[in-house]
Amino acid sequence: MLELSGGKEGNWRMGYAGDTFNTLWAIRGLIPPAIPADYVSAFGDDPFSKQQRDFFAQHGIGTAASPVIPGRRPGLYAITLDGAERSFTYWRADSAARLLANDRDALGKSLQGRELIYFSGITLAILEHSARATLVAALRQAREAGSRIAFDPNYRPRLWTSPEQARMAFDDALSACDIALPTFPDEAALYGDAGPQETLERMKKAGVREVVVKNGSEPTLLSAEGKDISIPALHVEKPVDTTGAGDSFNGAYLAARLEGNTPEDAARRAHRVAATVIQVYGALAPFEVLREAFQRA
């Protein structure tokens, strides 16, 4: 999506962001440049879409076989800050990304041969029901071929017609996943979980082998390799912008797991990266900032 931020006195900065892209940005910045990283979506044919793809390419991010759809354009959102806390206003009714699963062949080609595939509940929410089913089927096929599938439910009530619709979509998605990266307050809002342990147990019962329950500044609860572990978050005295903190945590965690780190070590690195990201403005921290935090964790 296009991101408008820093709108003091009407002077907005335009960038590129969105939950899944923020996560990919962190992964791209933390894995070796020789390893390919692609953002699988659908793109418009307008000048902003071209600029968006050019920005990706400049930072080593491909778009695989993602289609370009005539007449469509990127989604747009604006960030407003109250201290370090942010709120969002969205415009995405005719976003090209809403059609990312309409071309089944292109989607399958984009996902073929991937070591890791990551998607979110927002990915599911912007799709029509049939397209959601197409996406999950493509993920299952990729998983059967050897890809690891990672999912952050990232529940946003305004994107769903009802909580029941979101729960059905998420439950289906979880059954196709190897790694789940939920945020506890979201899970409490949607499922009524009383605590992070309840979220953890529900996802384990769904068959997810590796579960990482984020909880803001509270400890992260991790279940992997037959044990449950609580990993303390890092306290930041004066955060300046919490935009993208959870997404960056996800990206750092997945990058560490791709490098062969244990789940526990990956979570500690992810906390360090997330704590660093909230000390800079915007969703996309510079690669060198991400790397420095990741390497000293």
Buried (B, 14 or more C-beta within 10 A) or exposed (E): BBBBBBEEEEEBEEBBBBBBBBBBBBBBBBBEEEEBBBBBBBBBEBEBBEBBBEEBEEBBBBBBBBBBBEEBBBBBBBBEBEEBEBEEEBBBEEBBBBBBBBBEEBBBBBBBEBEBBBBBBBBBBBBEEEBBBBBBBBBBBBBEEEBBBBBBBBBBEEBBEEBEBBBEBBEBBBEBBBBBBBBBBBBBBBBEBEBBBBBBBBBBEBEBBBBBBBBBBBBBBBBBEEEBBBBEBBEBEEBBBBBBBBBBBBBBBBBBBBBEBEBBBBBBBBBBBBBBBBBBBBBBBEBEBBBBBBEEB
